[in-house]
Amino acid sequence: MTINEELTHELLTFFNGFSSWENSIVRTSELTVSEAHAIEILGEHEKMNMKGLAQKLGVTTGTTTVTVDRLEKKNLARRESTKEDRRVNLISLTDLGQKAFKEHHDFHLHLTEQMTAVLSDEEILQFLQTLKKINSETF
């Protein structure tokens, strides 16, 4: 097995494990995975327009509109028109949405603590720097 094949195998194992974990967490709530991801991004950025949220989610604005519609129906998010251009809506979390963000975010933090428990402080910093480099150059 080449180094690239081994790395691909490890990345897929990690991705599948993470996805499985996240799906099990989301299943215990009344959210879909796409709704949970939108809440996570909105919780980090406070207010965003539809285009910016779609870019962060890596989906179309049409898909994001459907997700935001569902979040509004669940009283987790709201749209507000801007004064400068009433066609532009800023999306933000409601108090209930903030609570959902905190719960989901806490689950992520707990998982990160579990994963990094097997690493030294130096390995954690190296891992963080490597992920930042990959994310800034690739995504």
C-alpha positions as CSV (number, residue, x, y, z in Angstrom):
1,M,0.0,0.0,0.0
2,T,1.4,3.4,-1.0
3,I,1.5,6.3,1.5
4,N,-1.3,8.0,-0.5
5,E,-3.5,4.9,-0.3
6,E,-2.8,4.5,3.4
7,L,-3.6,8.2,4.0
8,T,-6.8,7.9,1.9
9,H,-7.8,4.9,4.0
10,E,-7.2,6.8,7.3
11,L,-9.0,9.9,6.1
12,L,-12.0,7.8,5.0
13,T,-12.0,6.0,8.3
14,F,-12.0,9.3,10.1
15,F,-14.7,10.9,7.9
16,N,-17.0,7.8,8.3
17,G,-16.5,7.7,12.1
18,F,-17.1,11.4,12.4
19,S,-20.2,11.3,10.2
20,S,-21.6,8.3,12.1
21,W,-21.0,10.1,15.4
22,E,-22.6,13.3,14.1
23,N,-25.6,11.5,12.7
24,S,-26.2,9.7,16.0
25,I,-26.1,13.1,17.8
26,V,-28.5,14.8,15.4
27,R,-30.9,11.8,15.4
28,T,-31.5,12.5,19.1
29,S,-32.7,16.0,18.3
30,E,-35.4,17.2,16.0
31,L,-32.9,18.6,13.5
32,T,-31.6,17.3,10.2
33,V,-27.8,17.2,9.6
34,S,-28.1,20.2,7.2
35,E,-30.1,22.2,9.8
36,A,-27.5,21.4,12.5
37,H,-24.7,22.5,10.2
38,A,-26.5,25.8,9.4
39,I,-27.1,26.4,13.1
40,E,-23.4,25.7,13.8
41,I,-22.3,28.3,11.2
42,L,-24.9,30.9,12.2
43,G,-23.9,30.4,15.8
44,E,-20.3,31.2,14.9
45,H,-21.1,34.2,12.7
46,E,-24.2,35.7,14.3
47,K,-25.8,37.2,11.2
48,M,-25.2,36.2,7.6
49,N,-26.9,36.7,4.3
50,M,-28.2,33.7,2.3
51,K,-25.2,33.7,-0.1
52,G,-22.6,33.7,2.6
53,L,-24.4,30.9,4.5
54,A,-24.7,28.9,1.3
55,Q,-20.9,29.3,0.7
56,K,-20.0,28.2,4.2
57,L,-22.3,25.2,3.9
58,G,-21.0,24.3,0.4
59,V,-24.4,24.2,-1.1
60,T,-26.6,26.3,-3.4
61,T,-28.6,29.3,-2.2
62,G,-31.8,27.3,-3.1
63,T,-30.8,24.5,-0.8
64,T,-29.9,27.0,1.9
65,T,-33.3,28.7,1.5
66,V,-35.1,25.4,2.2
67,T,-33.0,24.8,5.3
68,V,-33.6,28.3,6.6
69,D,-37.3,28.0,5.9
70,R,-37.3,24.8,8.1
71,L,-35.3,26.5,10.8
72,E,-37.8,29.4,10.8
73,K,-40.7,27.0,11.1
74,K,-39.0,25.5,14.1
75,N,-38.4,28.9,15.6
76,L,-34.6,28.4,15.5
77,A,-33.7,31.2,13.0
78,R,-35.2,34.4,11.6
79,R,-34.7,36.5,8.6
80,E,-34.4,40.3,8.8
81,S,-34.3,42.7,5.8
82,T,-31.5,45.2,5.7
83,K,-32.3,48.9,5.6
84,E,-29.9,49.4,2.7
85,D,-31.5,46.8,0.4
86,R,-34.8,45.2,1.5
87,R,-34.2,42.3,-0.9
88,V,-31.2,41.2,1.2
89,N,-32.1,39.2,4.3
90,L,-29.8,38.6,7.2
91,I,-30.3,35.3,8.9
92,S,-29.7,34.9,12.6
93,L,-30.5,32.5,15.4
94,T,-33.4,33.0,17.8
95,D,-32.9,32.4,21.5
96,L,-34.0,28.8,20.9
97,G,-31.6,28.5,18.0
98,Q,-28.8,29.8,20.2
99,K,-29.6,27.1,22.7
100,A,-29.5,24.5,20.0
101,F,-26.1,25.9,18.8
102,K,-24.6,25.7,22.3
103,E,-25.8,22.1,22.7
104,H,-24.5,21.0,19.3
105,H,-21.2,22.9,19.7
106,D,-20.7,21.4,23.1
107,F,-21.0,17.9,21.5
108,H,-18.4,18.9,19.0
109,L,-16.0,20.1,21.7
110,H,-16.5,16.9,23.7
111,L,-15.7,14.8,20.6
112,T,-12.6,16.9,20.0
113,E,-11.5,16.3,23.6
114,Q,-12.1,12.5,23.1
115,M,-10.1,12.4,19.9
116,T,-7.2,14.5,21.1
117,A,-6.9,12.6,24.4
118,V,-4.6,10.1,22.7
119,L,-2.2,12.9,21.6
120,S,0.4,14.9,23.4
121,D,0.1,18.7,23.6
122,E,2.8,19.0,20.9
123,E,0.9,16.6,18.6
124,I,-2.3,18.5,19.2
125,L,-0.6,21.8,18.1
126,Q,0.9,20.1,15.1
127,F,-2.4,18.5,14.1
128,L,-4.1,21.9,14.4
129,Q,-1.5,23.6,12.3
130,T,-1.8,20.9,9.7
131,L,-5.6,21.1,9.5
132,K,-5.4,24.9,9.2
133,K,-3.0,24.6,6.3
134,I,-5.1,22.0,4.5
135,N,-8.3,24.0,5.1
136,S,-6.8,27.3,3.9
137,E,-5.3,25.9,0.8
138,T,-8.0,23.4,-0.2
139,F,-11.4,24.7,1.0
